């Protein structure tokens, strides 16, 4: 079963633009914070990389397509920490 993130071979999404040489890794401060938060959660063993990736891939299709790269990361961090809080 293909999920919305799996667009390989599908038409209508256009080419993937190349990364500009001088493009910053983060376009806003909050993106850097989401990145750091995810790294901290992974290092502390709150969840693993497979769980993180799966949380992104489980996003509802409309939300996934409307979200930016780091908005998807934030969704995954929020989902996984809420799941873990419910386990405790």
Jmol script that loads the backbone (N, CA, C; Angstrom):
load data "model"
ATOM      1  N   UNK A   1       0.844  -1.175   0.000  1.00  0.00           N
ATOM      2  CA  UNK A   1       0.000   0.000   0.000  1.00  0.00           C
ATOM      3  C   UNK A   1       0.891   1.241   0.000  1.00  0.00           C
ATOM      4  N   UNK A   2       0.689   2.094  -0.978  1.00  0.00           N
ATOM      5  CA  UNK A   2       1.470   3.331  -1.067  1.00  0.00           C
ATOM      6  C   UNK A   2       0.838   4.401  -0.190  1.00  0.00           C
ATOM      7  N   UNK A   3       1.677   5.144   0.502  1.00  0.00           N
ATOM      8  CA  UNK A   3       1.222   6.290   1.290  1.00  0.00           C
ATOM      9  C   UNK A   3       1.492   7.548   0.489  1.00  0.00           C
ATOM     10  N   UNK A   4       0.924   8.662   0.937  1.00  0.00           N
ATOM     11  CA  UNK A   4       1.008   9.908   0.194  1.00  0.00           C
ATOM     12  C   UNK A   4       2.448  10.379  -0.014  1.00  0.00           C
ATOM     13  N   UNK A   5       3.344  10.052   0.906  1.00  0.00           N
ATOM     14  CA  UNK A   5       4.731  10.502   0.779  1.00  0.00           C
ATOM     15  C   UNK A   5       5.459   9.796  -0.364  1.00  0.00           C
ATOM     16  N   UNK A   6       4.963   8.648  -0.787  1.00  0.00           N
ATOM     17  CA  UNK A   6       5.627   7.827  -1.802  1.00  0.00           C
ATOM     18  C   UNK A   6       5.169   8.269  -3.191  1.00  0.00           C
ATOM     19  N   UNK A   7       5.784   9.335  -3.700  1.00  0.00           N
ATOM     20  CA  UNK A   7       5.360   9.906  -4.972  1.00  0.00           C
ATOM     21  C   UNK A   7       6.245   9.460  -6.139  1.00  0.00           C
ATOM     22  N   UNK A   8       7.152   8.561  -5.890  1.00  0.00           N
ATOM     23  CA  UNK A   8       8.014   8.068  -6.965  1.00  0.00           C
ATOM     24  C   UNK A   8       7.193   7.464  -8.092  1.00  0.00           C
ATOM     25  N   UNK A   9       7.408   7.938  -9.293  1.00  0.00           N
ATOM     26  CA  UNK A   9       6.717   7.407 -10.456  1.00  0.00           C
ATOM     27  C   UNK A   9       5.327   7.989 -10.672  1.00  0.00           C
ATOM     28  N   UNK A  10       4.856   8.827  -9.771  1.00  0.00           N
ATOM     29  CA  UNK A  10       3.552   9.438  -9.948  1.00  0.00           C
ATOM     30  C   UNK A  10       3.695  10.717 -10.763  1.00  0.00           C
ATOM     31  N   UNK A  11       2.678  11.020 -11.525  1.00  0.00           N
ATOM     32  CA  UNK A  11       2.707  12.236 -12.336  1.00  0.00           C
ATOM     33  C   UNK A  11       2.037  13.380 -11.593  1.00  0.00           C
ATOM     34  N   UNK A  12       2.361  14.587 -12.003  1.00  0.00           N
ATOM     35  CA  UNK A  12       1.701  15.760 -11.480  1.00  0.00           C
ATOM     36  C   UNK A  12       2.435  16.460 -10.352  1.00  0.00           C
ATOM     37  N   UNK A  13       3.561  15.936  -9.915  1.00  0.00           N
ATOM     38  CA  UNK A  13       4.286  16.566  -8.820  1.00  0.00           C
ATOM     39  C   UNK A  13       5.456  17.404  -9.320  1.00  0.00           C
ATOM     40  N   UNK A  14       5.772  17.308 -10.575  1.00  0.00           N
ATOM     41  CA  UNK A  14       6.833  18.116 -11.149  1.00  0.00           C
ATOM     42  C   UNK A  14       8.218  17.666 -10.725  1.00  0.00           C
ATOM     43  N   UNK A  15       9.246  18.335 -11.248  1.00  0.00           N
ATOM     44  CA  UNK A  15      10.619  17.960 -10.903  1.00  0.00           C
ATOM     45  C   UNK A  15      10.984  18.424  -9.494  1.00  0.00           C
ATOM     46  N   UNK A  16      11.963  17.777  -8.937  1.00  0.00           N
ATOM     47  CA  UNK A  16      12.499  18.186  -7.642  1.00  0.00           C
ATOM     48  C   UNK A  16      13.556  19.244  -7.916  1.00  0.00           C
ATOM     49  N   UNK A  17      13.350  20.445  -7.363  1.00  0.00           N
ATOM     50  CA  UNK A  17      14.333  21.503  -7.639  1.00  0.00           C
ATOM     51  C   UNK A  17      15.644  21.227  -6.910  1.00  0.00           C
ATOM     52  N   UNK A  18      16.757  21.550  -7.543  1.00  0.00           N
ATOM     53  CA  UNK A  18      18.035  21.346  -6.865  1.00  0.00           C
ATOM     54  C   UNK A  18      18.217  22.334  -5.717  1.00  0.00           C
ATOM     55  N   UNK A  19      18.999  21.946  -4.739  1.00  0.00           N
ATOM     56  CA  UNK A  19      19.304  22.830  -3.609  1.00  0.00           C
ATOM     57  C   UNK A  19      20.315  23.862  -4.085  1.00  0.00           C
ATOM     58  N   UNK A  20      20.050  25.100  -3.774  1.00  0.00           N
ATOM     59  CA  UNK A  20      20.975  26.170  -4.132  1.00  0.00           C
ATOM     60  C   UNK A  20      22.220  26.073  -3.257  1.00  0.00           C
ATOM     61  N   UNK A  21      23.371  26.387  -3.809  1.00  0.00           N
ATOM     62  CA  UNK A  21      24.629  26.294  -3.058  1.00  0.00           C
ATOM     63  C   UNK A  21      24.640  27.171  -1.818  1.00  0.00           C
ATOM     64  N   UNK A  22      24.037  28.337  -1.893  1.00  0.00           N
ATOM     65  CA  UNK A  22      24.065  29.259  -0.767  1.00  0.00           C
ATOM     66  C   UNK A  22      22.790  29.208   0.081  1.00  0.00           C
ATOM     67  N   UNK A  23      21.968  28.189  -0.149  1.00  0.00           N
ATOM     68  CA  UNK A  23      20.724  28.071   0.620  1.00  0.00           C
ATOM     69  C   UNK A  23      21.029  27.675   2.057  1.00  0.00           C
ATOM     70  N   UNK A  24      20.437  28.371   3.032  1.00  0.00           N
ATOM     71  CA  UNK A  24      20.695  28.030   4.438  1.00  0.00           C
ATOM     72  C   UNK A  24      20.020  26.714   4.799  1.00  0.00           C
ATOM     73  N   UNK A  25      20.552  26.000   5.787  1.00  0.00           N
ATOM     74  CA  UNK A  25      19.929  24.726   6.180  1.00  0.00           C
ATOM     75  C   UNK A  25      18.548  24.931   6.803  1.00  0.00           C
ATOM     76  N   UNK A  26      18.328  26.084   7.410  1.00  0.00           N
ATOM     77  CA  UNK A  26      17.042  26.396   8.022  1.00  0.00           C
ATOM     78  C   UNK A  26      16.596  27.765   7.528  1.00  0.00           C
ATOM     79  N   UNK A  27      15.314  27.880   7.219  1.00  0.00           N
ATOM     80  CA  UNK A  27      14.790  29.145   6.723  1.00  0.00           C
ATOM     81  C   UNK A  27      14.164  29.988   7.836  1.00  0.00           C
ATOM     82  N   UNK A  28      14.006  29.390   9.003  1.00  0.00           N
ATOM     83  CA  UNK A  28      13.454  30.106  10.159  1.00  0.00           C
ATOM     84  C   UNK A  28      14.015  29.468  11.426  1.00  0.00           C
ATOM     85  N   UNK A  29      14.059  30.247  12.496  1.00  0.00           N
ATOM     86  CA  UNK A  29      14.597  29.740  13.767  1.00  0.00           C
ATOM     87  C   UNK A  29      13.835  28.522  14.274  1.00  0.00           C
ATOM     88  N   UNK A  30      12.515  28.497  14.078  1.00  0.00           N
ATOM     89  CA  UNK A  30      11.732  27.377  14.592  1.00  0.00           C
ATOM     90  C   UNK A  30      12.131  26.064  13.920  1.00  0.00           C
ATOM     91  N   UNK A  31      12.569  26.110  12.678  1.00  0.00           N
ATOM     92  CA  UNK A  31      12.997  24.886  12.000  1.00  0.00           C
ATOM     93  C   UNK A  31      14.229  24.299  12.682  1.00  0.00           C
ATOM     94  N   UNK A  32      15.169  25.154  13.047  1.00  0.00           N
ATOM     95  CA  UNK A  32      16.365  24.686  13.757  1.00  0.00           C
ATOM     96  C   UNK A  32      15.987  24.089  15.108  1.00  0.00           C
ATOM     97  N   UNK A  33      15.003  24.677  15.772  1.00  0.00           N
ATOM     98  CA  UNK A  33      14.559  24.154  17.073  1.00  0.00           C
ATOM     99  C   UNK A  33      13.909  22.784  16.925  1.00  0.00           C
ATOM    100  N   UNK A  34      13.092  22.611  15.886  1.00  0.00           N
ATOM    101  CA  UNK A  34      12.463  21.307  15.641  1.00  0.00           C
ATOM    102  C   UNK A  34      13.537  20.264  15.350  1.00  0.00           C
ATOM    103  N   UNK A  35      14.526  20.639  14.564  1.00  0.00           N
ATOM    104  CA  UNK A  35      15.636  19.731  14.272  1.00  0.00           C
ATOM    105  C   UNK A  35      16.344  19.315  15.567  1.00  0.00           C
ATOM    106  N   UNK A  36      16.679  20.294  16.406  1.00  0.00           N
ATOM    107  CA  UNK A  36      17.380  20.010  17.666  1.00  0.00           C
ATOM    108  C   UNK A  36      16.522  19.174  18.609  1.00  0.00           C
ATOM    109  N   UNK A  37      15.239  19.463  18.666  1.00  0.00           N
ATOM    110  CA  UNK A  37      14.334  18.689  19.516  1.00  0.00           C
ATOM    111  C   UNK A  37      14.282  17.238  19.064  1.00  0.00           C
ATOM    112  N   UNK A  38      14.201  17.019  17.771  1.00  0.00           N
ATOM    113  CA  UNK A  38      14.171  15.652  17.253  1.00  0.00           C
ATOM    114  C   UNK A  38      15.475  14.917  17.568  1.00  0.00           C
ATOM    115  N   UNK A  39      16.601  15.571  17.383  1.00  0.00           N
ATOM    116  CA  UNK A  39      17.892  14.951  17.700  1.00  0.00           C
ATOM    117  C   UNK A  39      17.941  14.569  19.180  1.00  0.00           C
ATOM    118  N   UNK A  40      17.488  15.466  20.045  1.00  0.00           N
ATOM    119  CA  UNK A  40      17.490  15.182  21.486  1.00  0.00           C
ATOM    120  C   UNK A  40      16.599  13.982  21.815  1.00  0.00           C
ATOM    121  N   UNK A  41      15.426  13.927  21.222  1.00  0.00           N
ATOM    122  CA  UNK A  41      14.500  12.814  21.484  1.00  0.00           C
ATOM    123  C   UNK A  41      15.079  11.489  20.981  1.00  0.00           C
ATOM    124  N   UNK A  42      15.712  11.526  19.832  1.00  0.00           N
ATOM    125  CA  UNK A  42      16.337  10.309  19.300  1.00  0.00           C
ATOM    126  C   UNK A  42      17.481   9.851  20.200  1.00  0.00           C
ATOM    127  N   UNK A  43      18.336  10.774  20.609  1.00  0.00           N
ATOM    128  CA  UNK A  43      19.483  10.420  21.454  1.00  0.00           C
ATOM    129  C   UNK A  43      19.072   9.906  22.825  1.00  0.00           C
ATOM    130  N   UNK A  44      17.967  10.415  23.350  1.00  0.00           N
ATOM    131  CA  UNK A  44      17.484   9.969  24.664  1.00  0.00           C
ATOM    132  C   UNK A  44      16.682   8.677  24.566  1.00  0.00           C
ATOM    133  N   UNK A  45      16.426   8.215  23.349  1.00  0.00           N
ATOM    134  CA  UNK A  45      15.710   6.956  23.167  1.00  0.00           C
ATOM    135  C   UNK A  45      14.207   7.063  23.355  1.00  0.00           C
ATOM    136  N   UNK A  46      13.664   8.275  23.267  1.00  0.00           N
ATOM    137  CA  UNK A  46      12.216   8.442  23.398  1.00  0.00           C
ATOM    138  C   UNK A  46      11.512   7.716  22.250  1.00  0.00           C
ATOM    139  N   UNK A  47      12.107   7.786  21.092  1.00  0.00           N
ATOM    140  CA  UNK A  47      11.639   7.037  19.925  1.00  0.00           C
ATOM    141  C   UNK A  47      12.849   6.824  19.028  1.00  0.00           C
ATOM    142  N   UNK A  48      12.683   5.977  18.022  1.00  0.00           N
ATOM    143  CA  UNK A  48      13.803   5.734  17.113  1.00  0.00           C
ATOM    144  C   UNK A  48      13.491   6.307  15.729  1.00  0.00           C
ATOM    145  N   UNK A  49      14.468   6.246  14.851  1.00  0.00           N
ATOM    146  CA  UNK A  49      14.340   6.855  13.533  1.00  0.00           C
ATOM    147  C   UNK A  49      13.230   6.205  12.709  1.00  0.00           C
ATOM    148  N   UNK A  50      13.056   4.899  12.832  1.00  0.00           N
ATOM    149  CA  UNK A  50      11.976   4.236  12.101  1.00  0.00           C
ATOM    150  C   UNK A  50      10.611   4.737  12.574  1.00  0.00           C
ATOM    151  N   UNK A  51      10.448   4.916  13.883  1.00  0.00           N
ATOM    152  CA  UNK A  51       9.189   5.431  14.413  1.00  0.00           C
ATOM    153  C   UNK A  51       8.956   6.866  13.955  1.00  0.00           C
ATOM    154  N   UNK A  52      10.008   7.649  13.925  1.00  0.00           N
ATOM    155  CA  UNK A  52       9.920   9.032  13.471  1.00  0.00           C
ATOM    156  C   UNK A  52       9.466   9.093  12.013  1.00  0.00           C
ATOM    157  N   UNK A  53      10.115   8.308  11.179  1.00  0.00           N
ATOM    158  CA  UNK A  53       9.762   8.284   9.757  1.00  0.00           C
ATOM    159  C   UNK A  53       8.322   7.802   9.567  1.00  0.00           C
ATOM    160  N   UNK A  54       7.931   6.773  10.307  1.00  0.00           N
ATOM    161  CA  UNK A  54       6.577   6.245  10.192  1.00  0.00           C
ATOM    162  C   UNK A  54       5.540   7.281  10.623  1.00  0.00           C
ATOM    163  N   UNK A  55       5.849   8.058  11.654  1.00  0.00           N
ATOM    164  CA  UNK A  55       4.915   9.093  12.108  1.00  0.00           C
ATOM    165  C   UNK A  55       4.689  10.139  11.016  1.00  0.00           C
ATOM    166  N   UNK A  56       5.729  10.474  10.289  1.00  0.00           N
ATOM    167  CA  UNK A  56       5.575  11.401   9.162  1.00  0.00           C
ATOM    168  C   UNK A  56       4.725  10.756   8.073  1.00  0.00           C
ATOM    169  N   UNK A  57       5.011   9.508   7.780  1.00  0.00           N
ATOM    170  CA  UNK A  57       4.313   8.821   6.694  1.00  0.00           C
ATOM    171  C   UNK A  57       2.847   8.542   7.016  1.00  0.00           C
ATOM    172  N   UNK A  58       2.476   8.553   8.290  1.00  0.00           N
ATOM    173  CA  UNK A  58       1.089   8.328   8.692  1.00  0.00           C
ATOM    174  C   UNK A  58       0.252   9.601   8.690  1.00  0.00           C
ATOM    175  N   UNK A  59       0.865  10.732   8.378  1.00  0.00           N
ATOM    176  CA  UNK A  59       0.093  11.980   8.331  1.00  0.00           C
ATOM    177  C   UNK A  59      -1.033  11.834   7.311  1.00  0.00           C
ATOM    178  N   UNK A  60      -2.200  12.416   7.619  1.00  0.00           N
ATOM    179  CA  UNK A  60      -3.269  12.416   6.614  1.00  0.00           C
ATOM    180  C   UNK A  60      -2.769  13.070   5.326  1.00  0.00           C
ATOM    181  N   UNK A  61      -3.141  12.518   4.171  1.00  0.00           N
ATOM    182  CA  UNK A  61      -2.607  13.026   2.903  1.00  0.00           C
ATOM    183  C   UNK A  61      -2.723  14.533   2.704  1.00  0.00           C
ATOM    184  N   UNK A  62      -3.853  15.118   3.022  1.00  0.00           N
ATOM    185  CA  UNK A  62      -4.020  16.561   2.812  1.00  0.00           C
ATOM    186  C   UNK A  62      -3.074  17.355   3.709  1.00  0.00           C
ATOM    187  N   UNK A  63      -2.891  16.910   4.953  1.00  0.00           N
ATOM    188  CA  UNK A  63      -1.967  17.589   5.867  1.00  0.00           C
ATOM    189  C   UNK A  63      -0.527  17.430   5.385  1.00  0.00           C
ATOM    190  N   UNK A  64      -0.173  16.231   4.945  1.00  0.00           N
ATOM    191  CA  UNK A  64       1.188  15.971   4.467  1.00  0.00           C
ATOM    192  C   UNK A  64       1.525  16.892   3.301  1.00  0.00           C
ATOM    193  N   UNK A  65       0.631  16.964   2.331  1.00  0.00           N
ATOM    194  CA  UNK A  65       0.895  17.756   1.130  1.00  0.00           C
ATOM    195  C   UNK A  65       0.909  19.254   1.413  1.00  0.00           C
ATOM    196  N   UNK A  66       0.185  19.706   2.426  1.00  0.00           N
ATOM    197  CA  UNK A  66       0.138  21.126   2.762  1.00  0.00           C
ATOM    198  C   UNK A  66       1.294  21.552   3.667  1.00  0.00           C
ATOM    199  N   UNK A  67       1.977  20.596   4.292  1.00  0.00           N
ATOM    200  CA  UNK A  67       3.015  20.901   5.275  1.00  0.00           C
ATOM    201  C   UNK A  67       4.383  21.073   4.616  1.00  0.00           C
ATOM    202  N   UNK A  68       5.189  21.926   5.234  1.00  0.00           N
ATOM    203  CA  UNK A  68       6.580  22.058   4.813  1.00  0.00           C
ATOM    204  C   UNK A  68       7.387  20.900   5.409  1.00  0.00           C
ATOM    205  N   UNK A  69       8.630  20.810   5.008  1.00  0.00           N
ATOM    206  CA  UNK A  69       9.512  19.738   5.479  1.00  0.00           C
ATOM    207  C   UNK A  69       9.563  19.680   7.003  1.00  0.00           C
ATOM    208  N   UNK A  70       9.855  20.802   7.651  1.00  0.00           N
ATOM    209  CA  UNK A  70       9.987  20.797   9.106  1.00  0.00           C
ATOM    210  C   UNK A  70       8.635  20.816   9.811  1.00  0.00           C
ATOM    211  N   UNK A  71       7.580  21.220   9.144  1.00  0.00           N
ATOM    212  CA  UNK A  71       6.240  21.054   9.721  1.00  0.00           C
ATOM    213  C   UNK A  71       5.921  19.563   9.842  1.00  0.00           C
ATOM    214  N   UNK A  72       6.362  18.780   8.880  1.00  0.00           N
ATOM    215  CA  UNK A  72       6.186  17.322   8.964  1.00  0.00           C
ATOM    216  C   UNK A  72       6.996  16.754  10.121  1.00  0.00           C
ATOM    217  N   UNK A  73       8.203  17.251  10.308  1.00  0.00           N
ATOM    218  CA  UNK A  73       9.028  16.820  11.441  1.00  0.00           C
ATOM    219  C   UNK A  73       8.336  17.154  12.755  1.00  0.00           C
ATOM    220  N   UNK A  74       7.818  18.378  12.856  1.00  0.00           N
ATOM    221  CA  UNK A  74       7.144  18.795  14.082  1.00  0.00           C
ATOM    222  C   UNK A  74       5.929  17.914  14.357  1.00  0.00           C
ATOM    223  N   UNK A  75       5.179  17.611  13.324  1.00  0.00           N
ATOM    224  CA  UNK A  75       4.026  16.716  13.478  1.00  0.00           C
ATOM    225  C   UNK A  75       4.472  15.371  14.056  1.00  0.00           C
ATOM    226  N   UNK A  76       5.552  14.826  13.523  1.00  0.00           N
ATOM    227  CA  UNK A  76       6.046  13.534  13.997  1.00  0.00           C
ATOM    228  C   UNK A  76       6.492  13.603  15.452  1.00  0.00           C
ATOM    229  N   UNK A  77       7.235  14.641  15.819  1.00  0.00           N
ATOM    230  CA  UNK A  77       7.688  14.802  17.205  1.00  0.00           C
ATOM    231  C   UNK A  77       6.483  14.907  18.136  1.00  0.00           C
ATOM    232  N   UNK A  78       5.511  15.724  17.758  1.00  0.00           N
ATOM    233  CA  UNK A  78       4.308  15.874  18.588  1.00  0.00           C
ATOM    234  C   UNK A  78       3.548  14.562  18.708  1.00  0.00           C
ATOM    235  N   UNK A  79       3.386  13.858  17.602  1.00  0.00           N
ATOM    236  CA  UNK A  79       2.660  12.584  17.607  1.00  0.00           C
ATOM    237  C   UNK A  79       3.351  11.562  18.489  1.00  0.00           C
ATOM    238  N   UNK A  80       4.653  11.433  18.327  1.00  0.00           N
ATOM    239  CA  UNK A  80       5.383  10.408  19.069  1.00  0.00           C
ATOM    240  C   UNK A  80       5.469  10.732  20.565  1.00  0.00           C
ATOM    241  N   UNK A  81       5.656  11.987  20.915  1.00  0.00           N
ATOM    242  CA  UNK A  81       5.704  12.320  22.332  1.00  0.00           C
ATOM    243  C   UNK A  81       4.334  12.184  22.979  1.00  0.00           C
ATOM    244  N   UNK A  82       3.266  12.502  22.252  1.00  0.00           N
ATOM    245  CA  UNK A  82       1.908  12.300  22.780  1.00  0.00           C
ATOM    246  C   UNK A  82       1.647  10.812  22.974  1.00  0.00           C
ATOM    247  N   UNK A  83       2.093   9.983  22.005  1.00  0.00           N
ATOM    248  CA  UNK A  83       1.939   8.523  22.136  1.00  0.00           C
ATOM    249  C   UNK A  83       2.675   8.020  23.356  1.00  0.00           C
ATOM    250  N   UNK A  84       3.904   8.498  23.576  1.00  0.00           N
ATOM    251  CA  UNK A  84       4.710   8.050  24.715  1.00  0.00           C
ATOM    252  C   UNK A  84       4.093   8.522  26.028  1.00  0.00           C
ATOM    253  N   UNK A  85       3.524   9.732  26.052  1.00  0.00           N
ATOM    254  CA  UNK A  85       2.886  10.246  27.269  1.00  0.00           C
ATOM    255  C   UNK A  85       1.684   9.385  27.630  1.00  0.00           C
ATOM    256  N   UNK A  86       0.991   8.887  26.609  1.00  0.00           N
ATOM    257  CA  UNK A  86      -0.153   8.021  26.848  1.00  0.00           C
ATOM    258  C   UNK A  86       0.235   6.641  27.344  1.00  0.00           C
ATOM    259  N   UNK A  87       1.474   6.212  27.030  1.00  0.00           N
ATOM    260  CA  UNK A  87       1.971   4.904  27.465  1.00  0.00           C
ATOM    261  C   UNK A  87       2.311   4.889  28.958  1.00  0.00           C
ATOM    262  N   UNK A  88       2.694   6.083  29.487  1.00  0.00           N
ATOM    263  CA  UNK A  88       3.205   6.165  30.853  1.00  0.00           C
ATOM    264  C   UNK A  88       2.122   6.181  31.836  1.00  0.00           C
TER     265      UNK A  88
END
end "model"
wireframe off; spacefill off
backbone 0.3
color backbone group
